[in-house]
Structure formats: C-alpha cells, structure tokens
Amino acid sequence: MGDKFQLVQMTCKGADKGKAQTENIIATLKPTEADCIMYHPAIHEDIYLRLHVSQSKLHFAYSTNGRDFMECGEEFQMKEGKWIGAKFGFLSVESDLQCDRGWVEADWIRITP
C-alpha cells in the first residue's frame, strides 16, 4: 500500500467445506526504515505478533516495540473437525503487480504451552 504496511488477519472458518476466507485490516503502519538504493528501494517495518490461547480460543495482539501489545483482530474459536486446533502463518503481499518487493522475514517464533 504505497509507503505503508497493512496488518491483516485472514480467517477461513469452514475451509474444509470450501468456504471463502475473510480479511480484517487490523492496523496500517508507517515504515521504520527505508532503503536508499535506487534500483529496488524497499521499506521495512519491525512488528511483533502474539497469539494467546485461552479456553480453546485464540486471541491476537501486535506491537511495534516488543513491549506494548495491542489486542487486535477477531477472537478465533478452535473446534474439533478433521483435527483439533488452528493453523497460523505469515505471508507478504505486494499490491503493485509491477513490483517485486514484498517479503516476510521471521527472526524467531516461540510457542509455549
């Protein structure tokens, strides 16, 4: 989205029944850094994501500094189906089809019981 980032929660309830995913824009963020090179300039955003599980429900939060987290998105109810639980993942999408930037680089992921 130009020189900004959108943090989007994508959910697909009923994926096993062919249901479509929904997208919820959680935040629009300004870049924390910009490349100075002329041939493929890029902007960067450092962001911290948190999933918290409580009573079979996932709660989401994000932070731009790693300390102050803001609750965001919709709570997700895990339920038994073909398997029990929920999947999570990260993806990057560049809306300008003429541009080849757009990536996610995860420094670390920690999952605790």
N, CA, C and O atoms as a GROMACS GRO file, in nm:
protein
  452
    1MET      N    1   0.084  -0.118   0.000
    1MET     CA    2   0.000   0.000   0.000
    1MET      C    3   0.088   0.123   0.000
    1MET      O    4   0.093   0.196   0.099
    2GLY      N    5   0.158   0.148  -0.110
    2GLY     CA    6   0.244   0.264  -0.119
    2GLY      C    7   0.360   0.255  -0.022
    2GLY      O    8   0.440   0.162  -0.030
    3ASP      N    9   0.368   0.351   0.068
    3ASP     CA   10   0.477   0.352   0.165
    3ASP      C   11   0.430   0.315   0.305
    3ASP      O   12   0.489   0.356   0.404
    4LYS      N   13   0.322   0.239   0.312
    4LYS     CA   14   0.269   0.194   0.440
    4LYS      C   15   0.245   0.044   0.435
    4LYS      O   16   0.241  -0.017   0.328
    5PHE      N   17   0.230  -0.015   0.552
    5PHE     CA   18   0.201  -0.157   0.565
    5PHE      C   19   0.063  -0.175   0.624
    5PHE      O   20   0.019  -0.094   0.706
    6GLN      N   21  -0.006  -0.279   0.584
    6GLN     CA   22  -0.131  -0.316   0.648
    6GLN      C   23  -0.113  -0.451   0.714
    6GLN      O   24  -0.067  -0.547   0.652
    7LEU      N   25  -0.150  -0.459   0.840
    7LEU     CA   26  -0.152  -0.585   0.912
    7LEU      C   27  -0.294  -0.638   0.898
    7LEU      O   28  -0.389  -0.573   0.939
    8VAL      N   29  -0.306  -0.757   0.838
    8VAL     CA   30  -0.437  -0.813   0.804
    8VAL      C   31  -0.452  -0.950   0.868
    8VAL      O   32  -0.361  -1.033   0.860
    9GLN      N   33  -0.565  -0.973   0.932
    9GLN     CA   34  -0.597  -1.106   0.984
    9GLN      C   35  -0.685  -1.175   0.880
    9GLN      O   36  -0.792  -1.125   0.845
   10MET      N   37  -0.638  -1.289   0.831
   10MET     CA   38  -0.716  -1.368   0.736
   10MET      C   39  -0.764  -1.493   0.807
   10MET      O   40  -0.686  -1.564   0.870
   11THR      N   41  -0.893  -1.519   0.797
   11THR     CA   42  -0.954  -1.633   0.864
   11THR      C   43  -1.037  -1.709   0.763
   11THR      O   44  -1.104  -1.650   0.678
   12CYS      N   45  -1.034  -1.841   0.772
   12CYS     CA   46  -1.116  -1.923   0.684
   12CYS      C   47  -1.190  -2.026   0.768
   12CYS      O   48  -1.147  -2.141   0.780
   13LYS      N   49  -1.301  -1.982   0.824
   13LYS     CA   50  -1.385  -2.074   0.901
   13LYS      C   51  -1.463  -2.159   0.802
   13LYS      O   52  -1.525  -2.107   0.709
   14GLY      N   53  -1.458  -2.288   0.820
   14GLY     CA   54  -1.526  -2.379   0.728
   14GLY      C   55  -1.444  -2.406   0.603
   14GLY      O   56  -1.499  -2.435   0.497
   15ALA      N   57  -1.312  -2.397   0.614
   15ALA     CA   58  -1.225  -2.422   0.499
   15ALA      C   59  -1.245  -2.563   0.444
   15ALA      O   60  -1.237  -2.584   0.323
   16ASP      N   61  -1.272  -2.659   0.533
   16ASP     CA   62  -1.292  -2.797   0.489
   16ASP      C   63  -1.422  -2.814   0.411
   16ASP      O   64  -1.443  -2.917   0.347
   17LYS      N   65  -1.508  -2.712   0.415
   17LYS     CA   66  -1.635  -2.716   0.339
   17LYS      C   67  -1.631  -2.622   0.219
   17LYS      O   68  -1.734  -2.594   0.158
   18GLY      N   69  -1.509  -2.572   0.186
   18GLY     CA   70  -1.495  -2.485   0.069
   18GLY      C   71  -1.533  -2.341   0.092
   18GLY      O   72  -1.551  -2.266  -0.004
   19LYS      N   73  -1.547  -2.300   0.217
   19LYS     CA   74  -1.584  -2.160   0.247
   19LYS      C   75  -1.469  -2.067   0.211
   19LYS      O   76  -1.352  -2.106   0.216
   20ALA      N   77  -1.501  -1.943   0.176
   20ALA     CA   78  -1.401  -1.842   0.141
   20ALA      C   79  -1.342  -1.780   0.266
   20ALA      O   80  -1.405  -1.777   0.371
   21GLN      N   81  -1.220  -1.732   0.254
   21GLN     CA   82  -1.155  -1.665   0.367
   21GLN      C   83  -1.208  -1.522   0.380
   21GLN      O   84  -1.256  -1.463   0.283
   22THR      N   85  -1.197  -1.468   0.499
   22THR     CA   86  -1.231  -1.329   0.524
   22THR      C   87  -1.103  -1.256   0.563
   22THR      O   88  -1.011  -1.316   0.619
   23GLU      N   89  -1.098  -1.128   0.533
   23GLU     CA   90  -0.982  -1.046   0.567
   23GLU      C   91  -1.026  -0.928   0.650
   23GLU      O   92  -1.123  -0.860   0.617
   24ASN      N   93  -0.953  -0.903   0.758
   24ASN     CA   94  -0.984  -0.795   0.851
   24ASN      C   95  -0.858  -0.710   0.867
   24ASN      O   96  -0.758  -0.759   0.921
   25ILE      N   97  -0.860  -0.584   0.823
   25ILE     CA   98  -0.745  -0.495   0.839
   25ILE      C   99  -0.737  -0.455   0.986
   25ILE      O  100  -0.829  -0.394   1.039
   26ILE      N  101  -0.626  -0.491   1.049
   26ILE     CA  102  -0.607  -0.466   1.191
   26ILE      C  103  -0.539  -0.332   1.215
   26ILE      O  104  -0.576  -0.258   1.306
   27ALA      N  105  -0.438  -0.301   1.132
   27ALA     CA  106  -0.364  -0.176   1.151
   27ALA      C  107  -0.298  -0.137   1.020
   27ALA      O  108  -0.265  -0.222   0.937
   28THR      N  109  -0.278  -0.007   1.001
   28THR     CA  110  -0.197   0.047   0.893
   28THR      C  111  -0.077   0.113   0.959
   28THR      O  112  -0.093   0.202   1.043
   29LEU      N  113   0.043   0.070   0.922
   29LEU     CA  114   0.165   0.110   0.990
   29LEU      C  115   0.261   0.182   0.897
   29LEU      O  116   0.271   0.149   0.779
   30LYS      N  117   0.331   0.282   0.950
   30LYS     CA  118   0.434   0.352   0.875
   30LYS      C  119   0.564   0.271   0.883
   30LYS      O  120   0.586   0.200   0.981
   31PRO      N  121   0.650   0.282   0.782
   31PRO     CA  122   0.776   0.208   0.785
   31PRO      C  123   0.868   0.260   0.894
   31PRO      O  124   0.863   0.377   0.931
   32THR      N  125   0.953   0.172   0.944
   32THR     CA  126   1.053   0.210   1.043
   32THR      C  127   1.186   0.242   0.976
   32THR      O  128   1.274   0.302   1.037
   33GLU      N  129   1.202   0.201   0.850
   33GLU     CA  130   1.329   0.220   0.779
   33GLU      C  131   1.302   0.214   0.630
   33GLU      O  132   1.206   0.151   0.586
   34ALA      N  133   1.386   0.281   0.551
   34ALA     CA  134   1.374   0.277   0.405
   34ALA      C  135   1.512   0.257   0.345
   34ALA      O  136   1.610   0.316   0.391
   35ASP      N  137   1.521   0.173   0.241
   35ASP     CA  138   1.647   0.152   0.171
   35ASP      C  139   1.680   0.277   0.090
   35ASP      O  140   1.589   0.345   0.041
   36CYS      N  141   1.805   0.307   0.075
   36CYS     CA  142   1.849   0.423  -0.002
   36CYS      C  143   1.897   0.386  -0.141
   36CYS      O  144   1.939   0.475  -0.216
   37ILE      N  145   1.892   0.261  -0.179
   37ILE     CA  146   1.938   0.219  -0.310
   37ILE      C  147   1.837   0.259  -0.416
   37ILE      O  148   1.717   0.262  -0.389
   38MET      N  149   1.884   0.289  -0.536
   38MET     CA  150   1.797   0.342  -0.640
   38MET      C  151   1.722   0.233  -0.718
   38MET      O  152   1.612   0.258  -0.766
   39TYR      N  153   1.780   0.115  -0.732
   39TYR     CA  154   1.723   0.018  -0.823
   39TYR      C  155   1.607  -0.062  -0.767
   39TYR      O  156   1.516  -0.096  -0.844
   40HIS      N  157   1.603  -0.094  -0.643
   40HIS     CA  158   1.490  -0.163  -0.582
   40HIS      C  159   1.469  -0.110  -0.441
   40HIS      O  160   1.498  -0.182  -0.344
   41PRO      N  161   1.421   0.012  -0.426
   41PRO     CA  162   1.403   0.063  -0.290
   41PRO      C  163   1.298  -0.017  -0.215
   41PRO      O  164   1.202  -0.068  -0.273
   42ALA      N  165   1.318  -0.028  -0.088
   42ALA     CA  166   1.224  -0.103  -0.005
   42ALA      C  167   1.203  -0.029   0.126
   42ALA      O  168   1.288   0.048   0.170
   43ILE      N  169   1.091  -0.054   0.187
   43ILE     CA  170   1.063  -0.002   0.320
   43ILE      C  171   1.052  -0.120   0.416
   43ILE      O  172   1.021  -0.231   0.374
   44HIS      N  173   1.076  -0.096   0.541
   44HIS     CA  174   1.080  -0.202   0.640
   44HIS      C  175   0.991  -0.167   0.758
   44HIS      O  176   0.978  -0.050   0.794
   45GLU      N  177   0.932  -0.267   0.818
   45GLU     CA  178   0.852  -0.249   0.940
   45GLU      C  179   0.885  -0.363   1.034
   45GLU      O  180   0.868  -0.480   1.000
   46ASP      N  181   0.931  -0.328   1.154
   46ASP     CA  182   0.951  -0.428   1.258
   46ASP      C  183   0.821  -0.441   1.335
   46ASP      O  184   0.764  -0.342   1.381
   47ILE      N  185   0.774  -0.564   1.349
   47ILE     CA  186   0.646  -0.587   1.417
   47ILE      C  187   0.655  -0.716   1.497
   47ILE      O  188   0.720  -0.812   1.455
   48TYR      N  189   0.591  -0.717   1.609
   48TYR     CA  190   0.587  -0.834   1.697
   48TYR      C  191   0.443  -0.880   1.705
   48TYR      O  192   0.352  -0.799   1.726
   49LEU      N  193   0.422  -1.011   1.689
   49LEU     CA  194   0.288  -1.067   1.691
   49LEU      C  195   0.274  -1.162   1.808
   49LEU      O  196   0.371  -1.229   1.846
   50ARG      N  197   0.157  -1.168   1.865
   50ARG     CA  198   0.133  -1.258   1.979
   50ARG      C  199   0.000  -1.330   1.959
   50ARG      O  200  -0.102  -1.268   1.927
   51LEU      N  201   0.002  -1.461   1.980
   51LEU     CA  202  -0.119  -1.544   1.985
   51LEU      C  203  -0.130  -1.595   2.128
   51LEU      O  204  -0.034  -1.650   2.182
   52HIS      N  205  -0.243  -1.577   2.186
   52HIS     CA  206  -0.265  -1.627   2.322
   52HIS      C  207  -0.385  -1.721   2.318
   52HIS      O  208  -0.490  -1.686   2.265
   53VAL      N  209  -0.368  -1.840   2.374
   53VAL     CA  210  -0.477  -1.938   2.376
   53VAL      C  211  -0.536  -1.944   2.515
   53VAL      O  212  -0.465  -1.959   2.614
   54SER      N  213  -0.668  -1.932   2.522
   54SER     CA  214  -0.740  -1.940   2.648
   54SER      C  215  -0.875  -2.007   2.624
   54SER      O  216  -0.956  -1.956   2.546
   55GLN      N  217  -0.899  -2.118   2.688
   55GLN     CA  218  -1.025  -2.191   2.678
   55GLN      C  219  -1.062  -2.218   2.532
   55GLN      O  220  -1.174  -2.191   2.489
   56SER      N  221  -0.966  -2.274   2.456
   56SER     CA  222  -0.983  -2.310   2.316
   56SER      C  223  -1.011  -2.191   2.224
   56SER      O  224  -1.066  -2.208   2.115
   57LYS      N  225  -0.975  -2.072   2.268
   57LYS     CA  226  -0.991  -1.953   2.185
   57LYS      C  227  -0.855  -1.888   2.166
   57LYS      O  228  -0.775  -1.877   2.259
   58LEU      N  229  -0.830  -1.843   2.041
   58LEU     CA  230  -0.708  -1.771   2.009
   58LEU      C  231  -0.736  -1.622   2.016
   58LEU      O  232  -0.838  -1.574   1.964
   59HIS      N  233  -0.647  -1.549   2.080
   59HIS     CA  234  -0.655  -1.404   2.088
   59HIS      C  235  -0.527  -1.348   2.024
   59HIS      O  236  -0.419  -1.403   2.045
   60PHE      N  237  -0.539  -1.242   1.949
   60PHE     CA  238  -0.427  -1.186   1.875
   60PHE      C  239  -0.389  -1.050   1.929
   60PHE      O  240  -0.473  -0.976   1.978
   61ALA      N  241  -0.259  -1.017   1.919
   61ALA     CA  242  -0.208  -0.887   1.959
   61ALA      C  243  -0.084  -0.857   1.875
   61ALA      O  244  -0.018  -0.948   1.825
   62TYR      N  245  -0.054  -0.726   1.860
   62TYR     CA  246   0.068  -0.688   1.791
   62TYR      C  247   0.134  -0.572   1.864
   62TYR      O  248   0.071  -0.503   1.944
   63SER      N  249   0.262  -0.554   1.835
   63SER     CA  250   0.340  -0.447   1.896
   63SER      C  251   0.443  -0.398   1.795
   63SER      O  252   0.492  -0.476   1.714
   64THR      N  253   0.475  -0.271   1.801
   64THR     CA  254   0.582  -0.219   1.716
   64THR      C  255   0.713  -0.204   1.793
   64THR      O  256   0.816  -0.170   1.734
   65ASN      N  257   0.709  -0.229   1.924
   65ASN     CA  258   0.832  -0.216   2.003
   65ASN      C  259   0.865  -0.342   2.083
   65ASN      O  260   0.969  -0.347   2.148
   66GLY      N  261   0.780  -0.444   2.080
   66GLY     CA  262   0.805  -0.568   2.151
   66GLY      C  263   0.766  -0.566   2.298
   66GLY      O  264   0.783  -0.666   2.368
   67ARG      N  265   0.715  -0.453   2.346
   67ARG     CA  266   0.675  -0.441   2.487
   67ARG      C  267   0.527  -0.410   2.503
   67ARG      O  268   0.458  -0.473   2.583
   68ASP      N  269   0.480  -0.314   2.428
   68ASP     CA  270   0.341  -0.267   2.442
   68ASP      C  271   0.256  -0.331   2.333
   68ASP      O  272   0.260  -0.290   2.217
   69PHE      N  273   0.178  -0.432   2.372
   69PHE     CA  274   0.096  -0.506   2.276
   69PHE      C  275  -0.046  -0.454   2.275
   69PHE      O  276  -0.103  -0.422   2.380
   70MET      N  277  -0.104  -0.446   2.154
   70MET     CA  278  -0.243  -0.404   2.136
   70MET      C  279  -0.324  -0.524   2.091
   70MET      O  280  -0.289  -0.589   1.992
   71GLU      N  281  -0.432  -0.554   2.162
   71GLU     CA  282  -0.521  -0.661   2.118
   71GLU      C  283  -0.578  -0.620   1.982
   71GLU      O  284  -0.605  -0.503   1.959
   72CYS      N  285  -0.595  -0.717   1.893
   72CYS     CA  286  -0.642  -0.685   1.759
   72CYS      C  287  -0.712  -0.806   1.698
   72CYS      O  288  -0.704  -0.918   1.748
   73GLY      N  289  -0.781  -0.780   1.590
   73GLY     CA  290  -0.845  -0.888   1.516
   73GLY      C  291  -0.959  -0.952   1.592
   73GLY      O  292  -0.999  -0.909   1.700
   74GLU      N  293  -1.010  -1.057   1.532
   74GLU     CA  294  -1.122  -1.129   1.591
   74GLU      C  295  -1.071  -1.251   1.667
   74GLU      O  296  -0.978  -1.319   1.624
   75GLU      N  297  -1.133  -1.276   1.780
   75GLU     CA  298  -1.106  -1.398   1.856
   75GLU      C  299  -1.142  -1.517   1.767
   75GLU      O  300  -1.240  -1.512   1.693
   76PHE      N  301  -1.064  -1.622   1.776
   76PHE     CA  302  -1.088  -1.741   1.693
   76PHE      C  303  -1.114  -1.860   1.782
   76PHE      O  304  -1.031  -1.895   1.866
   77GLN      N  305  -1.228  -1.924   1.763
   77GLN     CA  306  -1.267  -2.041   1.841
   77GLN      C  307  -1.213  -2.167   1.774
   77GLN      O  308  -1.253  -2.199   1.662
   78MET      N  309  -1.123  -2.237   1.842
   78MET     CA  310  -1.075  -2.365   1.790
   78MET      C  311  -1.182  -2.470   1.818
   78MET      O  312  -1.244  -2.470   1.924
   79LYS      N  313  -1.202  -2.560   1.724
   79LYS     CA  314  -1.300  -2.666   1.746
   79LYS      C  315  -1.258  -2.792   1.674
   79LYS      O  316  -1.177  -2.789   1.581
   80GLU      N  317  -1.313  -2.901   1.719
   80GLU     CA  318  -1.281  -3.030   1.661
   80GLU      C  319  -1.339  -3.039   1.520
   80GLU      O  320  -1.452  -2.998   1.496
   81GLY      N  321  -1.260  -3.091   1.430
   81GLY     CA  322  -1.301  -3.114   1.292
   81GLY      C  323  -1.226  -3.235   1.243
   81GLY      O  324  -1.231  -3.341   1.305
   82LYS      N  325  -1.155  -3.219   1.133
   82LYS     CA  326  -1.067  -3.326   1.087
   82LYS      C  327  -0.947  -3.337   1.180
   82LYS      O  328  -0.885  -3.443   1.188
   83TRP      N  329  -0.916  -3.231   1.248
   83TRP     CA  330  -0.814  -3.228   1.352
   83TRP      C  331  -0.855  -3.118   1.449
   83TRP      O  332  -0.945  -3.040   1.419
   84ILE      N  333  -0.792  -3.111   1.562
   84ILE     CA  334  -0.828  -3.012   1.663
   84ILE      C  335  -0.723  -2.903   1.665
   84ILE      O  336  -0.603  -2.931   1.666
   85GLY      N  337  -0.766  -2.778   1.665
   85GLY     CA  338  -0.672  -2.668   1.677
   85GLY      C  339  -0.692  -2.563   1.571
   85GLY      O  340  -0.800  -2.547   1.515
   86ALA      N  341  -0.585  -2.493   1.544
   86ALA     CA  342  -0.585  -2.388   1.443
   86ALA      C  343  -0.445  -2.380   1.385
   86ALA      O  344  -0.347  -2.411   1.452
   87LYS      N  345  -0.436  -2.337   1.260
   87LYS     CA  346  -0.308  -2.316   1.195
   87LYS      C  347  -0.282  -2.166   1.191
   87LYS      O  348  -0.376  -2.086   1.182
   88PHE      N  349  -0.156  -2.128   1.198
   88PHE     CA  350  -0.123  -1.989   1.177
   88PHE      C  351  -0.005  -1.980   1.082
   88PHE      O  352   0.072  -2.075   1.069
   89GLY      N  353   0.009  -1.868   1.018
   89GLY     CA  354   0.119  -1.849   0.925
   89GLY      C  355   0.135  -1.702   0.893
   89GLY      O  356   0.055  -1.619   0.934
   90PHE      N  357   0.240  -1.672   0.819
   90PHE     CA  358   0.269  -1.535   0.781
   90PHE      C  359   0.286  -1.529   0.630
   90PHE      O  360   0.341  -1.622   0.571
   91LEU      N  361   0.240  -1.423   0.568
   91LEU     CA  362   0.264  -1.402   0.428
   91LEU      C  363   0.274  -1.254   0.400
   91LEU      O  364   0.226  -1.171   0.476
   92SER      N  365   0.338  -1.222   0.290
   92SER     CA  366   0.354  -1.084   0.248
   92SER      C  367   0.299  -1.070   0.108
   92SER      O  368   0.327  -1.154   0.021
   93VAL      N  369   0.221  -0.967   0.085
   93VAL     CA  370   0.162  -0.944  -0.046
   93VAL      C  371   0.192  -0.801  -0.088
   93VAL      O  372   0.167  -0.707  -0.013
   94GLU      N  373   0.246  -0.785  -0.207
   94GLU     CA  374   0.269  -0.653  -0.266
   94GLU      C  375   0.157  -0.628  -0.364
   94GLU      O  376   0.138  -0.706  -0.456
   95SER      N  377   0.081  -0.520  -0.345
   95SER     CA  378  -0.035  -0.496  -0.430
   95SER      C  379   0.001  -0.440  -0.567
   95SER      O  380  -0.081  -0.447  -0.659
   96ASP      N  381   0.122  -0.387  -0.584
   96ASP     CA  382   0.167  -0.337  -0.714
   96ASP      C  383   0.224  -0.453  -0.794
   96ASP      O  384   0.332  -0.503  -0.762
   97LEU      N  385   0.154  -0.496  -0.897
   97LEU     CA  386   0.195  -0.613  -0.975
   97LEU      C  387   0.324  -0.590  -1.052
   97LEU      O  388   0.388  -0.687  -1.094
   98GLN      N  389   0.364  -0.464  -1.074
   98GLN     CA  390   0.487  -0.434  -1.145
   98GLN      C  391   0.609  -0.436  -1.052
   98GLN      O  392   0.722  -0.417  -1.097
   99CYS      N  393   0.586  -0.458  -0.926
   99CYS     CA  394   0.693  -0.451  -0.827
   99CYS      C  395   0.725  -0.590  -0.774
   99CYS      O  396   0.636  -0.674  -0.762
  100ASP      N  397   0.851  -0.614  -0.743
  100ASP     CA  398   0.887  -0.747  -0.693
  100ASP      C  399   0.924  -0.745  -0.545
  100ASP      O  400   0.986  -0.839  -0.496
  101ARG      N  401   0.886  -0.642  -0.475
  101ARG     CA  402   0.915  -0.642  -0.332
  101ARG      C  403   0.796  -0.701  -0.257
  101ARG      O  404   0.689  -0.723  -0.314
  102GLY      N  405   0.816  -0.726  -0.134
  102GLY     CA  406   0.713  -0.787  -0.051
  102GLY      C  407   0.764  -0.918   0.003
  102GLY      O  408   0.765  -1.019  -0.068
  103TRP      N  409   0.806  -0.920   0.126
  103TRP     CA  410   0.854  -1.041   0.189
  103TRP      C  411   0.834  -1.032   0.339
  103TRP      O  412   0.815  -0.924   0.395
  104VAL      N  413   0.837  -1.146   0.402
  104VAL     CA  414   0.831  -1.156   0.547
  104VAL      C  415   0.958  -1.228   0.591
  104VAL      O  416   0.994  -1.331   0.535
  105GLU      N  417   1.023  -1.173   0.688
  105GLU     CA  418   1.141  -1.236   0.744
  105GLU      C  419   1.116  -1.251   0.894
  105GLU      O  420   1.115  -1.152   0.967
  106ALA      N  421   1.096  -1.374   0.938
  106ALA     CA  422   1.071  -1.400   1.080
  106ALA      C  423   1.203  -1.427   1.150
  106ALA      O  424   1.277  -1.518   1.112
  107ASP      N  425   1.231  -1.348   1.250
  107ASP     CA  426   1.355  -1.364   1.325
  107ASP      C  427   1.345  -1.484   1.419
  107ASP      O  428   1.440  -1.561   1.431
  108TRP      N  429   1.231  -1.500   1.486
  108TRP     CA  430   1.209  -1.616   1.572
  108TRP      C  431   1.061  -1.631   1.600
  108TRP      O  432   0.984  -1.535   1.593
  109ILE      N  433   1.023  -1.753   1.630
  109ILE     CA  434   0.887  -1.787   1.671
  109ILE      C  435   0.899  -1.874   1.796
  109ILE      O  436   0.970  -1.974   1.797
  110ARG      N  437   0.829  -1.836   1.899
  110ARG     CA  438   0.832  -1.914   2.023
  110ARG      C  439   0.689  -1.958   2.054
  110ARG      O  440   0.596  -1.876   2.055
  111ILE      N  441   0.673  -2.087   2.078
  111ILE     CA  442   0.542  -2.143   2.113
  111ILE      C  443   0.557  -2.206   2.250
  111ILE      O  444   0.643  -2.292   2.271
  112THR      N  445   0.475  -2.164   2.343
  112THR     CA  446   0.482  -2.217   2.479
  112THR      C  447   0.346  -2.274   2.519
  112THR      O  448   0.244  -2.225   2.472
  113PRO      N  449   0.345  -2.376   2.605
  113PRO     CA  450   0.217  -2.436   2.646
  113PRO      C  451   0.142  -2.346   2.743
  113PRO      O  452   0.033  -2.382   2.788
   0.00000   0.00000   0.00000
